[in-house]
Amino acid sequence: MADDDMELENLFAQARKDRSELPDDLAVRIQTDAETTRLGRLVKHARPERSHWSRILDNIGGWQGFSGLAAASVTGVFIGFFAPAVLPDTAGLFGATDGSVLAADLGFDTSFLESTE
């Protein structure tokens, strides 16, 4: 291992002594390439415009959010068309102001709500 380190040190010492100049044509090509790369990075590349639906989909959480929204919508439509018998008809309850009327429609004992006076 020590031999490898010494050999490496000798190579570094030889490289320090041997200072050859860079050929002029190579230096010009390197500078030209560097300038071309620098100017290329300054140019703003136009991003493609995202569609309206793509932005809406991103706002609701992507495909996962959309699938949850679709499942909830289908469930709501199903319950709306095929309502179970235990759910009251809410269309007639909009004009009701007394709590006993609302509770009576549910079929519960509402005698505790009636006043004794």
Biopython code that builds the backbone (N, CA, C, O; Angstrom):
import numpy as np
from Bio.PDB.StructureBuilder import StructureBuilder

atoms = [
    (1, "MET", "N", (0.819, -1.185, 0.000)),
    (1, "MET", "CA", (0.000, 0.000, 0.000)),
    (1, "MET", "C", (0.864, 1.249, 0.000)),
    (1, "MET", "O", (0.545, 2.233, -0.667)),
    (2, "ALA", "N", (1.942, 1.209, 0.739)),
    (2, "ALA", "CA", (2.838, 2.364, 0.791)),
    (2, "ALA", "C", (3.503, 2.588, -0.557)),
    (2, "ALA", "O", (3.778, 3.728, -0.932)),
    (3, "ASP", "N", (3.766, 1.504, -1.293)),
    (3, "ASP", "CA", (4.364, 1.635, -2.623)),
    (3, "ASP", "C", (3.400, 2.347, -3.578)),
    (3, "ASP", "O", (3.812, 3.169, -4.396)),
    (4, "ASP", "N", (2.126, 2.019, -3.458)),
    (4, "ASP", "CA", (1.133, 2.677, -4.313)),
    (4, "ASP", "C", (1.055, 4.171, -4.016)),
    (4, "ASP", "O", (0.933, 4.987, -4.929)),
    (5, "ASP", "N", (1.127, 4.525, -2.724)),
    (5, "ASP", "CA", (1.078, 5.936, -2.348)),
    (5, "ASP", "C", (2.298, 6.685, -2.867)),
    (5, "ASP", "O", (2.178, 7.810, -3.352)),
    (6, "MET", "N", (3.461, 6.072, -2.768)),
    (6, "MET", "CA", (4.688, 6.709, -3.258)),
    (6, "MET", "C", (4.655, 6.855, -4.773)),
    (6, "MET", "O", (5.086, 7.870, -5.320)),
    (7, "GLU", "N", (4.141, 5.837, -5.436)),
    (7, "GLU", "CA", (4.058, 5.905, -6.894)),
    (7, "GLU", "C", (3.105, 7.029, -7.324)),
    (7, "GLU", "O", (3.372, 7.742, -8.291)),
    (8, "LEU", "N", (2.002, 7.175, -6.601)),
    (8, "LEU", "CA", (1.058, 8.240, -6.894)),
    (8, "LEU", "C", (1.673, 9.612, -6.626)),
    (8, "LEU", "O", (1.474, 10.542, -7.407)),
    (9, "GLU", "N", (2.408, 9.742, -5.541)),
    (9, "GLU", "CA", (3.084, 11.006, -5.228)),
    (9, "GLU", "C", (4.104, 11.351, -6.304)),
    (9, "GLU", "O", (4.235, 12.516, -6.680)),
    (10, "ASN", "N", (4.820, 10.361, -6.800)),
    (10, "ASN", "CA", (5.796, 10.597, -7.878)),
    (10, "ASN", "C", (5.096, 11.083, -9.152)),
    (10, "ASN", "O", (5.603, 11.967, -9.843)),
    (11, "LEU", "N", (3.931, 10.505, -9.458)),
    (11, "LEU", "CA", (3.191, 10.952, -10.640)),
    (11, "LEU", "C", (2.718, 12.397, -10.484)),
    (11, "LEU", "O", (2.769, 13.178, -11.435)),
    (12, "PHE", "N", (2.256, 12.749, -9.274)),
    (12, "PHE", "CA", (1.834, 14.134, -9.034)),
    (12, "PHE", "C", (3.008, 15.105, -9.147)),
    (12, "PHE", "O", (2.863, 16.194, -9.703)),
    (13, "ALA", "N", (4.145, 14.722, -8.631)),
    (13, "ALA", "CA", (5.338, 15.581, -8.699)),
    (13, "ALA", "C", (5.767, 15.780, -10.150)),
    (13, "ALA", "O", (6.135, 16.886, -10.547)),
    (14, "GLN", "N", (5.719, 14.723, -10.929)),
    (14, "GLN", "CA", (6.084, 14.833, -12.347)),
    (14, "GLN", "C", (5.094, 15.737, -13.089)),
    (14, "GLN", "O", (5.496, 16.504, -13.964)),
    (15, "ALA", "N", (3.806, 15.651, -12.747)),
    (15, "ALA", "CA", (2.804, 16.498, -13.394)),
    (15, "ALA", "C", (3.007, 17.962, -13.029)),
    (15, "ALA", "O", (2.745, 18.842, -13.849)),
    (16, "ARG", "N", (3.470, 18.239, -11.807)),
    (16, "ARG", "CA", (3.733, 19.627, -11.409)),
    (16, "ARG", "C", (4.917, 20.208, -12.178)),
    (16, "ARG", "O", (4.921, 21.393, -12.510)),
    (17, "LYS", "N", (5.900, 19.394, -12.455)),
    (17, "LYS", "CA", (7.079, 19.875, -13.184)),
    (17, "LYS", "C", (6.761, 20.108, -14.660)),
    (17, "LYS", "O", (7.222, 21.083, -15.253)),
    (18, "ASP", "N", (5.977, 19.212, -15.246)),
    (18, "ASP", "CA", (5.696, 19.257, -16.682)),
    (18, "ASP", "C", (4.467, 20.133, -16.930)),
    (18, "ASP", "O", (3.338, 19.642, -16.913)),
    (19, "ARG", "N", (4.685, 21.415, -17.159)),
    (19, "ARG", "CA", (3.597, 22.368, -17.407)),
    (19, "ARG", "C", (3.532, 22.663, -18.901)),
    (19, "ARG", "O", (4.139, 23.621, -19.380)),
    (20, "SER", "N", (2.796, 21.839, -19.629)),
    (20, "SER", "CA", (2.665, 22.096, -21.067)),
    (20, "SER", "C", (1.502, 23.052, -21.292)),
    (20, "SER", "O", (0.522, 23.044, -20.547)),
    (21, "GLU", "N", (1.619, 23.868, -22.319)),
    (21, "GLU", "CA", (0.603, 24.870, -22.638)),
    (21, "GLU", "C", (-0.543, 24.224, -23.418)),
    (21, "GLU", "O", (-0.344, 23.264, -24.162)),
    (22, "LEU", "N", (-1.717, 24.761, -23.236)),
    (22, "LEU", "CA", (-2.904, 24.311, -23.945)),
    (22, "LEU", "C", (-2.839, 24.839, -25.379)),
    (22, "LEU", "O", (-2.567, 26.021, -25.584)),
    (23, "PRO", "N", (-3.084, 23.984, -26.370)),
    (23, "PRO", "CA", (-3.068, 24.471, -27.754)),
    (23, "PRO", "C", (-4.147, 25.540, -27.955)),
    (23, "PRO", "O", (-5.232, 25.467, -27.379)),
    (24, "ASP", "N", (-3.819, 26.532, -28.787)),
    (24, "ASP", "CA", (-4.722, 27.665, -28.991)),
    (24, "ASP", "C", (-6.065, 27.242, -29.580)),
    (24, "ASP", "O", (-7.106, 27.743, -29.153)),
    (25, "ASP", "N", (-6.062, 26.332, -30.548)),
    (25, "ASP", "CA", (-7.328, 25.927, -31.161)),
    (25, "ASP", "C", (-8.225, 25.179, -30.167)),
    (25, "ASP", "O", (-9.449, 25.294, -30.233)),
    (26, "LEU", "N", (-7.625, 24.416, -29.249)),
    (26, "LEU", "CA", (-8.407, 23.726, -28.227)),
    (26, "LEU", "C", (-9.013, 24.727, -27.244)),
    (26, "LEU", "O", (-10.162, 24.574, -26.830)),
    (27, "ALA", "N", (-8.249, 25.742, -26.873)),
    (27, "ALA", "CA", (-8.757, 26.766, -25.956)),
    (27, "ALA", "C", (-9.925, 27.522, -26.586)),
    (27, "ALA", "O", (-10.906, 27.824, -25.907)),
    (28, "VAL", "N", (-9.825, 27.827, -27.879)),
    (28, "VAL", "CA", (-10.907, 28.533, -28.573)),
    (28, "VAL", "C", (-12.156, 27.659, -28.631)),
    (28, "VAL", "O", (-13.263, 28.154, -28.421)),
    (29, "ARG", "N", (-11.996, 26.373, -28.911)),
    (29, "ARG", "CA", (-13.156, 25.475, -28.964)),
    (29, "ARG", "C", (-13.822, 25.334, -27.595)),
    (29, "ARG", "O", (-15.049, 25.293, -27.500)),
    (30, "ILE", "N", (-13.015, 25.260, -26.540)),
    (30, "ILE", "CA", (-13.570, 25.157, -25.184)),
    (30, "ILE", "C", (-14.349, 26.419, -24.833)),
    (30, "ILE", "O", (-15.451, 26.343, -24.292)),
    (31, "GLN", "N", (-13.771, 27.590, -25.144)),
    (31, "GLN", "CA", (-14.453, 28.851, -24.844)),
    (31, "GLN", "C", (-15.745, 29.002, -25.656)),
    (31, "GLN", "O", (-16.756, 29.473, -25.135)),
    (32, "THR", "N", (-15.710, 28.604, -26.920)),
    (32, "THR", "CA", (-16.903, 28.690, -27.768)),
    (32, "THR", "C", (-18.005, 27.773, -27.250)),
    (32, "THR", "O", (-19.172, 28.160, -27.190)),
    (33, "ASP", "N", (-17.624, 26.562, -26.878)),
    (33, "ASP", "CA", (-18.597, 25.610, -26.346)),
    (33, "ASP", "C", (-19.193, 26.110, -25.027)),
    (33, "ASP", "O", (-20.394, 25.976, -24.797)),
    (34, "ALA", "N", (-18.362, 26.677, -24.174)),
    (34, "ALA", "CA", (-18.848, 27.200, -22.895)),
    (34, "ALA", "C", (-19.805, 28.369, -23.112)),
    (34, "ALA", "O", (-20.824, 28.469, -22.429)),
    (35, "GLU", "N", (-19.489, 29.242, -24.045)),
    (35, "GLU", "CA", (-20.358, 30.389, -24.324)),
    (35, "GLU", "C", (-21.693, 29.940, -24.926)),
    (35, "GLU", "O", (-22.742, 30.489, -24.590)),
    (36, "THR", "N", (-21.652, 28.951, -25.807)),
    (36, "THR", "CA", (-22.887, 28.418, -26.394)),
    (36, "THR", "C", (-23.777, 27.804, -25.320)),
    (36, "THR", "O", (-24.991, 28.003, -25.321)),
    (37, "THR", "N", (-23.173, 27.065, -24.414)),
    (37, "THR", "CA", (-23.935, 26.451, -23.320)),
    (37, "THR", "C", (-24.521, 27.511, -22.402)),
    (37, "THR", "O", (-25.671, 27.397, -21.978)),
    (38, "ARG", "N", (-23.746, 28.537, -22.093)),
    (38, "ARG", "CA", (-24.225, 29.604, -21.212)),
    (38, "ARG", "C", (-25.396, 30.346, -21.834)),
    (38, "ARG", "O", (-26.386, 30.623, -21.156)),
    (39, "LEU", "N", (-25.295, 30.670, -23.118)),
    (39, "LEU", "CA", (-26.380, 31.381, -23.793)),
    (39, "LEU", "C", (-27.620, 30.502, -23.949)),
    (39, "LEU", "O", (-28.746, 30.998, -23.916)),
    (40, "GLY", "N", (-27.412, 29.210, -24.117)),
    (40, "GLY", "CA", (-28.545, 28.287, -24.225)),
    (40, "GLY", "C", (-29.339, 28.200, -22.937)),
    (40, "GLY", "O", (-30.550, 27.985, -22.972)),
    (41, "ARG", "N", (-28.683, 28.362, -21.813)),
    (41, "ARG", "CA", (-29.384, 28.317, -20.527)),
    (41, "ARG", "C", (-30.139, 29.606, -20.241)),
    (41, "ARG", "O", (-31.059, 29.608, -19.423)),
    (42, "LEU", "N", (-29.773, 30.691, -20.892)),
    (42, "LEU", "CA", (-30.463, 31.956, -20.675)),
    (42, "LEU", "C", (-31.800, 32.023, -21.399)),
    (42, "LEU", "O", (-32.674, 32.797, -21.011)),
    (43, "VAL", "N", (-31.968, 31.225, -22.440)),
    (43, "VAL", "CA", (-33.195, 31.243, -23.229)),
    (43, "VAL", "C", (-34.304, 30.554, -22.430)),
    (43, "VAL", "O", (-34.135, 29.435, -21.947)),
    (44, "LYS", "N", (-35.437, 31.243, -22.303)),
    (44, "LYS", "CA", (-36.592, 30.670, -21.610)),
    (44, "LYS", "C", (-37.346, 29.775, -22.586)),
    (44, "LYS", "O", (-37.752, 30.209, -23.665)),
    (45, "HIS", "N", (-37.521, 28.545, -22.195)),
    (45, "HIS", "CA", (-38.287, 27.619, -23.019)),
    (45, "HIS", "C", (-39.751, 27.707, -22.613)),
    (45, "HIS", "O", (-40.083, 27.644, -21.429)),
    (46, "ALA", "N", (-40.611, 27.853, -23.594)),
    (46, "ALA", "CA", (-42.046, 27.966, -23.314)),
    (46, "ALA", "C", (-42.591, 26.610, -22.877)),
    (46, "ALA", "O", (-42.388, 25.597, -23.546)),
    (47, "ARG", "N", (-43.280, 26.614, -21.749)),
    (47, "ARG", "CA", (-43.904, 25.382, -21.275)),
    (47, "ARG", "C", (-45.211, 25.177, -22.025)),
    (47, "ARG", "O", (-45.905, 26.140, -22.351)),
    (48, "PRO", "N", (-45.538, 23.949, -22.291)),
    (48, "PRO", "CA", (-46.825, 23.717, -22.951)),
    (48, "PRO", "C", (-47.966, 24.087, -22.009)),
    (48, "PRO", "O", (-47.907, 23.814, -20.810)),
    (49, "GLU", "N", (-48.986, 24.700, -22.552)),
    (49, "GLU", "CA", (-50.137, 25.136, -21.757)),
    (49, "GLU", "C", (-50.932, 23.915, -21.292)),
    (49, "GLU", "O", (-51.262, 23.035, -22.087)),
    (50, "ARG", "N", (-51.231, 23.879, -20.001)),
    (50, "ARG", "CA", (-52.004, 22.762, -19.454)),
    (50, "ARG", "C", (-53.481, 22.994, -19.729)),
    (50, "ARG", "O", (-53.957, 24.129, -19.728)),
    (51, "SER", "N", (-54.188, 21.914, -19.961)),
    (51, "SER", "CA", (-55.608, 22.033, -20.277)),
    (51, "SER", "C", (-56.411, 22.391, -19.032)),
    (51, "SER", "O", (-55.957, 22.227, -17.899)),
    (52, "HIS", "N", (-57.604, 22.880, -19.281)),
    (52, "HIS", "CA", (-58.505, 23.281, -18.196)),
    (52, "HIS", "C", (-58.858, 22.072, -17.328)),
    (52, "HIS", "O", (-58.886, 22.179, -16.103)),
    (53, "TRP", "N", (-59.125, 20.932, -17.947)),
    (53, "TRP", "CA", (-59.489, 19.728, -17.201)),
    (53, "TRP", "C", (-58.322, 19.214, -16.378)),
    (53, "TRP", "O", (-58.521, 18.682, -15.286)),
    (54, "SER", "N", (-57.140, 19.363, -16.875)),
    (54, "SER", "CA", (-55.963, 18.927, -16.124)),
    (54, "SER", "C", (-55.789, 19.745, -14.854)),
    (54, "SER", "O", (-55.444, 19.202, -13.804)),
    (55, "ARG", "N", (-56.027, 21.049, -14.944)),
    (55, "ARG", "CA", (-55.924, 21.900, -13.753)),
    (55, "ARG", "C", (-57.023, 21.587, -12.741)),
    (55, "ARG", "O", (-56.768, 21.583, -11.537)),
    (56, "ILE", "N", (-58.242, 21.325, -13.215)),
    (56, "ILE", "CA", (-59.336, 20.964, -12.305)),
    (56, "ILE", "C", (-59.019, 19.646, -11.608)),
    (56, "ILE", "O", (-59.232, 19.507, -10.404)),
    (57, "LEU", "N", (-58.516, 18.692, -12.361)),
    (57, "LEU", "CA", (-58.165, 17.391, -11.787)),
    (57, "LEU", "C", (-57.092, 17.538, -10.718)),
    (57, "LEU", "O", (-57.151, 16.860, -9.692)),
    (58, "ASP", "N", (-56.119, 18.403, -10.937)),
    (58, "ASP", "CA", (-55.084, 18.641, -9.933)),
    (58, "ASP", "C", (-55.657, 19.298, -8.683)),
    (58, "ASP", "O", (-55.209, 19.011, -7.573)),
    (59, "ASN", "N", (-56.644, 20.176, -8.853)),
    (59, "ASN", "CA", (-57.226, 20.878, -7.707)),
    (59, "ASN", "C", (-58.059, 19.978, -6.807)),
    (59, "ASN", "O", (-58.195, 20.265, -5.618)),
    (60, "ILE", "N", (-58.620, 18.897, -7.340)),
    (60, "ILE", "CA", (-59.408, 18.001, -6.491)),
    (60, "ILE", "C", (-58.589, 16.829, -5.983)),
    (60, "ILE", "O", (-59.141, 15.931, -5.347)),
    (61, "GLY", "N", (-57.313, 16.810, -6.238)),
    (61, "GLY", "CA", (-56.453, 15.777, -5.668)),
    (61, "GLY", "C", (-56.015, 14.708, -6.644)),
    (61, "GLY", "O", (-55.607, 13.625, -6.226)),
    (62, "GLY", "N", (-56.089, 14.980, -7.913)),
    (62, "GLY", "CA", (-55.643, 14.002, -8.896)),
    (62, "GLY", "C", (-56.700, 12.928, -9.128)),
    (62, "GLY", "O", (-57.881, 13.121, -8.837)),
    (63, "TRP", "N", (-56.248, 11.792, -9.660)),
    (63, "TRP", "CA", (-57.174, 10.708, -9.967)),
    (63, "TRP", "C", (-57.760, 10.089, -8.706)),
    (63, "TRP", "O", (-58.890, 9.601, -8.723)),
    (64, "GLN", "N", (-57.001, 10.105, -7.609)),
    (64, "GLN", "CA", (-57.526, 9.552, -6.363)),
    (64, "GLN", "C", (-58.702, 10.386, -5.866)),
    (64, "GLN", "O", (-59.736, 9.838, -5.484)),
    (65, "GLY", "N", (-58.550, 11.698, -5.871)),
    (65, "GLY", "CA", (-59.640, 12.575, -5.455)),
    (65, "GLY", "C", (-60.834, 12.480, -6.385)),
    (65, "GLY", "O", (-61.982, 12.508, -5.942)),
    (66, "PHE", "N", (-60.559, 12.368, -7.673)),
    (66, "PHE", "CA", (-61.647, 12.261, -8.643)),
    (66, "PHE", "C", (-62.417, 10.967, -8.460)),
    (66, "PHE", "O", (-63.643, 10.961, -8.573)),
    (67, "SER", "N", (-61.723, 9.868, -8.179)),
    (67, "SER", "CA", (-62.422, 8.594, -7.996)),
    (67, "SER", "C", (-63.288, 8.624, -6.742)),
    (67, "SER", "O", (-64.389, 8.073, -6.744)),
    (68, "GLY", "N", (-62.811, 9.260, -5.670)),
    (68, "GLY", "CA", (-63.634, 9.398, -4.464)),
    (68, "GLY", "C", (-64.855, 10.262, -4.714)),
    (68, "GLY", "O", (-65.949, 9.954, -4.239)),
    (69, "LEU", "N", (-64.671, 11.342, -5.458)),
    (69, "LEU", "CA", (-65.791, 12.222, -5.798)),
    (69, "LEU", "C", (-66.807, 11.493, -6.670)),
    (69, "LEU", "O", (-68.012, 11.658, -6.481)),
    (70, "ALA", "N", (-66.342, 10.700, -7.610)),
    (70, "ALA", "CA", (-67.250, 9.947, -8.477)),
    (70, "ALA", "C", (-68.022, 8.901, -7.675)),
    (70, "ALA", "O", (-69.223, 8.726, -7.883)),
    (71, "ALA", "N", (-67.343, 8.205, -6.758)),
    (71, "ALA", "CA", (-68.023, 7.195, -5.939)),
    (71, "ALA", "C", (-69.082, 7.832, -5.048)),
    (71, "ALA", "O", (-70.178, 7.290, -4.904)),
    (72, "ALA", "N", (-68.767, 8.977, -4.449)),
    (72, "ALA", "CA", (-69.745, 9.663, -3.599)),
    (72, "ALA", "C", (-70.925, 10.163, -4.421)),
    (72, "ALA", "O", (-72.063, 10.117, -3.954)),
    (73, "SER", "N", (-70.675, 10.634, -5.625)),
    (73, "SER", "CA", (-71.759, 11.122, -6.482)),
    (73, "SER", "C", (-72.686, 9.987, -6.895)),
    (73, "SER", "O", (-73.907, 10.141, -6.860)),
    (74, "VAL", "N", (-72.123, 8.861, -7.282)),
    (74, "VAL", "CA", (-72.942, 7.714, -7.684)),
    (74, "VAL", "C", (-73.750, 7.201, -6.500)),
    (74, "VAL", "O", (-74.915, 6.836, -6.658)),
    (75, "THR", "N", (-73.146, 7.171, -5.321)),
    (75, "THR", "CA", (-73.864, 6.737, -4.117)),
    (75, "THR", "C", (-75.015, 7.683, -3.807)),
    (75, "THR", "O", (-76.105, 7.229, -3.457)),
    (76, "GLY", "N", (-74.796, 8.988, -3.928)),
    (76, "GLY", "CA", (-75.863, 9.958, -3.688)),
    (76, "GLY", "C", (-77.006, 9.817, -4.666)),
    (76, "GLY", "O", (-78.170, 9.913, -4.277)),
    (77, "VAL", "N", (-76.697, 9.592, -5.926)),
    (77, "VAL", "CA", (-77.748, 9.404, -6.928)),
    (77, "VAL", "C", (-78.522, 8.122, -6.637)),
    (77, "VAL", "O", (-79.747, 8.099, -6.757)),
    (78, "PHE", "N", (-77.822, 7.059, -6.256)),
    (78, "PHE", "CA", (-78.478, 5.792, -5.943)),
    (78, "PHE", "C", (-79.418, 5.940, -4.751)),
    (78, "PHE", "O", (-80.555, 5.470, -4.795)),
    (79, "ILE", "N", (-78.953, 6.588, -3.688)),
    (79, "ILE", "CA", (-79.797, 6.798, -2.509)),
    (79, "ILE", "C", (-80.969, 7.708, -2.858)),
    (79, "ILE", "O", (-82.064, 7.529, -2.325)),
    (80, "GLY", "N", (-80.762, 8.674, -3.738)),
    (80, "GLY", "CA", (-81.852, 9.560, -4.145)),
    (80, "GLY", "C", (-82.945, 8.841, -4.903)),
    (80, "GLY", "O", (-84.122, 9.142, -4.706)),
    (81, "PHE", "N", (-82.599, 7.909, -5.756)),
    (81, "PHE", "CA", (-83.608, 7.186, -6.527)),
    (81, "PHE", "C", (-84.223, 6.026, -5.751)),
    (81, "PHE", "O", (-85.428, 5.789, -5.836)),
    (82, "PHE", "N", (-83.409, 5.314, -5.008)),
    (82, "PHE", "CA", (-83.877, 4.126, -4.290)),
    (82, "PHE", "C", (-83.724, 4.334, -2.792)),
    (82, "PHE", "O", (-82.968, 3.616, -2.136)),
    (83, "ALA", "N", (-84.440, 5.314, -2.247)),
    (83, "ALA", "CA", (-84.309, 5.661, -0.830)),
    (83, "ALA", "C", (-84.864, 4.540, 0.045)),
    (83, "ALA", "O", (-85.924, 3.991, -0.256)),
    (84, "PRO", "N", (-84.163, 4.198, 1.121)),
    (84, "PRO", "CA", (-84.683, 3.192, 2.043)),
    (84, "PRO", "C", (-85.939, 3.707, 2.746)),
    (84, "PRO", "O", (-86.144, 4.917, 2.846)),
    (85, "ALA", "N", (-86.771, 2.797, 3.228)),
    (85, "ALA", "CA", (-88.037, 3.173, 3.858)),
    (85, "ALA", "C", (-87.826, 3.867, 5.195)),
    (85, "ALA", "O", (-88.719, 4.583, 5.647)),
    (86, "VAL", "N", (-86.673, 3.685, 5.852)),
    (86, "VAL", "CA", (-86.446, 4.290, 7.162)),
    (86, "VAL", "C", (-86.139, 5.777, 7.060)),
    (86, "VAL", "O", (-86.225, 6.482, 8.066)),
    (87, "LEU", "N", (-85.791, 6.268, 5.903)),
    (87, "LEU", "CA", (-85.516, 7.689, 5.743)),
    (87, "LEU", "C", (-86.819, 8.442, 5.523)),
    (87, "LEU", "O", (-87.655, 8.002, 4.735)),
    (88, "PRO", "N", (-87.011, 9.579, 6.210)),
    (88, "PRO", "CA", (-88.265, 10.327, 6.037)),
    (88, "PRO", "C", (-88.278, 11.068, 4.704)),
    (88, "PRO", "O", (-87.240, 11.306, 4.087)),
    (89, "ASP", "N", (-89.478, 11.419, 4.287)),
    (89, "ASP", "CA", (-89.623, 12.239, 3.087)),
    (89, "ASP", "C", (-89.340, 13.682, 3.486)),
    (89, "ASP", "O", (-90.161, 14.307, 4.157)),
    (90, "THR", "N", (-88.228, 14.201, 3.096)),
    (90, "THR", "CA", (-87.811, 15.526, 3.556)),
    (90, "THR", "C", (-88.504, 16.656, 2.816)),
    (90, "THR", "O", (-88.411, 17.805, 3.248)),
    (91, "ALA", "N", (-89.186, 16.381, 1.731)),
    (91, "ALA", "CA", (-89.850, 17.450, 0.985)),
    (91, "ALA", "C", (-90.960, 18.089, 1.810)),
    (91, "ALA", "O", (-91.171, 19.297, 1.702)),
    (92, "GLY", "N", (-91.681, 17.318, 2.636)),
    (92, "GLY", "CA", (-92.751, 17.859, 3.449)),
    (92, "GLY", "C", (-92.266, 18.509, 4.724)),
    (92, "GLY", "O", (-93.049, 19.157, 5.419)),
    (93, "LEU", "N", (-91.001, 18.355, 5.048)),
    (93, "LEU", "CA", (-90.473, 18.881, 6.300)),
    (93, "LEU", "C", (-89.962, 20.312, 6.188)),
    (93, "LEU", "O", (-89.570, 20.897, 7.197)),
    (94, "PHE", "N", (-89.954, 20.879, 5.013)),
    (94, "PHE", "CA", (-89.392, 22.219, 4.865)),
    (94, "PHE", "C", (-90.228, 23.280, 5.569)),
    (94, "PHE", "O", (-89.683, 24.277, 6.044)),
    (95, "GLY", "N", (-91.542, 23.083, 5.644)),
    (95, "GLY", "CA", (-92.400, 24.058, 6.295)),
    (95, "GLY", "C", (-92.555, 23.822, 7.782)),
    (95, "GLY", "O", (-93.137, 24.663, 8.466)),
    (96, "ALA", "N", (-92.065, 22.722, 8.309)),
    (96, "ALA", "CA", (-92.241, 22.393, 9.720)),
    (96, "ALA", "C", (-91.314, 23.244, 10.573)),
    (96, "ALA", "O", (-90.134, 23.399, 10.260)),
    (97, "THR", "N", (-91.863, 23.800, 11.661)),
    (97, "THR", "CA", (-91.053, 24.617, 12.559)),
    (97, "THR", "C", (-90.957, 24.010, 13.945)),
    (97, "THR", "O", (-90.067, 24.373, 14.714)),
    (98, "ASP", "N", (-91.836, 23.111, 14.273)),
    (98, "ASP", "CA", (-91.854, 22.501, 15.598)),
    (98, "ASP", "C", (-91.017, 21.223, 15.582)),
    (98, "ASP", "O", (-91.107, 20.424, 14.650)),
    (99, "GLY", "N", (-90.217, 21.041, 16.603)),
    (99, "GLY", "CA", (-89.371, 19.855, 16.672)),
    (99, "GLY", "C", (-90.158, 18.581, 16.831)),
    (99, "GLY", "O", (-89.709, 17.517, 16.404)),
    (100, "SER", "N", (-91.334, 18.667, 17.442)),
    (100, "SER", "CA", (-92.131, 17.453, 17.632)),
    (100, "SER", "C", (-92.667, 16.931, 16.307)),
    (100, "SER", "O", (-92.825, 15.723, 16.131)),
    (101, "VAL", "N", (-92.945, 17.828, 15.382)),
    (101, "VAL", "CA", (-93.420, 17.397, 14.070)),
    (101, "VAL", "C", (-92.314, 16.644, 13.343)),
    (101, "VAL", "O", (-92.564, 15.614, 12.717)),
    (102, "LEU", "N", (-91.100, 17.157, 13.426)),
    (102, "LEU", "CA", (-89.977, 16.488, 12.774)),
    (102, "LEU", "C", (-89.714, 15.126, 13.396)),
    (102, "LEU", "O", (-89.492, 14.148, 12.682)),
    (103, "ALA", "N", (-89.738, 15.056, 14.725)),
    (103, "ALA", "CA", (-89.470, 13.791, 15.395)),
    (103, "ALA", "C", (-90.605, 12.807, 15.182)),
    (103, "ALA", "O", (-90.365, 11.602, 15.107)),
    (104, "ALA", "N", (-91.847, 13.295, 15.081)),
    (104, "ALA", "CA", (-92.989, 12.408, 14.855)),
    (104, "ALA", "C", (-92.897, 11.753, 13.490)),
    (104, "ALA", "O", (-93.321, 10.609, 13.326)),
    (105, "ASP", "N", (-92.356, 12.452, 12.516)),
    (105, "ASP", "CA", (-92.207, 11.870, 11.189)),
    (105, "ASP", "C", (-91.206, 10.725, 11.183)),
    (105, "ASP", "O", (-91.260, 9.853, 10.315)),
    (106, "LEU", "N", (-90.311, 10.726, 12.129)),
    (106, "LEU", "CA", (-89.332, 9.650, 12.201)),
    (106, "LEU", "C", (-89.901, 8.404, 12.872)),
    (106, "LEU", "O", (-89.291, 7.337, 12.806)),
    (107, "GLY", "N", (-91.067, 8.526, 13.522)),
    (107, "GLY", "CA", (-91.695, 7.371, 14.133)),
    (107, "GLY", "C", (-91.252, 7.124, 15.561)),
    (107, "GLY", "O", (-91.492, 6.040, 16.092)),
    (108, "PHE", "N", (-90.612, 8.095, 16.202)),
    (108, "PHE", "CA", (-90.168, 7.932, 17.581)),
    (108, "PHE", "C", (-91.247, 8.441, 18.537)),
    (108, "PHE", "O", (-92.140, 9.191, 18.144)),
    (109, "ASP", "N", (-91.146, 8.022, 19.787)),
    (109, "ASP", "CA", (-92.072, 8.502, 20.816)),
    (109, "ASP", "C", (-91.717, 9.948, 21.124)),
    (109, "ASP", "O", (-90.607, 10.233, 21.575)),
    (110, "THR", "N", (-92.649, 10.862, 20.884)),
    (110, "THR", "CA", (-92.392, 12.288, 21.073)),
    (110, "THR", "C", (-93.202, 12.878, 22.208)),
    (110, "THR", "O", (-93.362, 14.097, 22.277)),
    (111, "SER", "N", (-93.708, 12.063, 23.086)),
    (111, "SER", "CA", (-94.539, 12.575, 24.172)),
    (111, "SER", "C", (-93.738, 13.458, 25.125)),
    (111, "SER", "O", (-94.306, 14.349, 25.755)),
    (112, "PHE", "N", (-92.445, 13.230, 25.242)),
    (112, "PHE", "CA", (-91.623, 14.054, 26.130)),
    (112, "PHE", "C", (-91.427, 15.463, 25.581)),
    (112, "PHE", "O", (-91.027, 16.357, 26.327)),
    (113, "LEU", "N", (-91.695, 15.681, 24.314)),
    (113, "LEU", "CA", (-91.547, 17.005, 23.724)),
    (113, "LEU", "C", (-92.790, 17.870, 23.924)),
    (113, "LEU", "O", (-92.708, 19.094, 23.817)),
    (114, "GLU", "N", (-93.920, 17.265, 24.209)),
    (114, "GLU", "CA", (-95.163, 18.019, 24.340)),
    (114, "GLU", "C", (-95.197, 18.715, 25.692)),
    (114, "GLU", "O", (-94.763, 18.162, 26.702)),
    (115, "SER", "N", (-95.715, 19.927, 25.695)),
    (115, "SER", "CA", (-95.788, 20.688, 26.945)),
    (115, "SER", "C", (-96.979, 20.209, 27.772)),
    (115, "SER", "O", (-98.009, 19.827, 27.218)),
    (116, "THR", "N", (-96.839, 20.231, 29.086)),
    (116, "THR", "CA", (-97.905, 19.757, 29.981)),
    (116, "THR", "C", (-98.838, 20.874, 30.393)),
    (116, "THR", "O", (-99.799, 20.605, 31.112)),
    (117, "GLU", "N", (-98.625, 22.062, 29.999)),
    (117, "GLU", "CA", (-99.464, 23.203, 30.379)),
    (117, "GLU", "C", (-100.756, 23.230, 29.647)),
    (117, "GLU", "O", (-101.568, 24.130, 29.860)),
]
sb = StructureBuilder()
sb.init_structure("model")
sb.init_model(0)
sb.init_chain("A")
sb.init_seg("    ")
for serial, (resi, resn, name, xyz) in enumerate(atoms, 1):
    if name == "N":
        sb.init_residue(resn, " ", resi, " ")
    sb.init_atom(name, np.array(xyz, "f"), 0.0, 1.0, " ", f" {name:<3s}", serial, name[0])
structure = sb.get_structure()
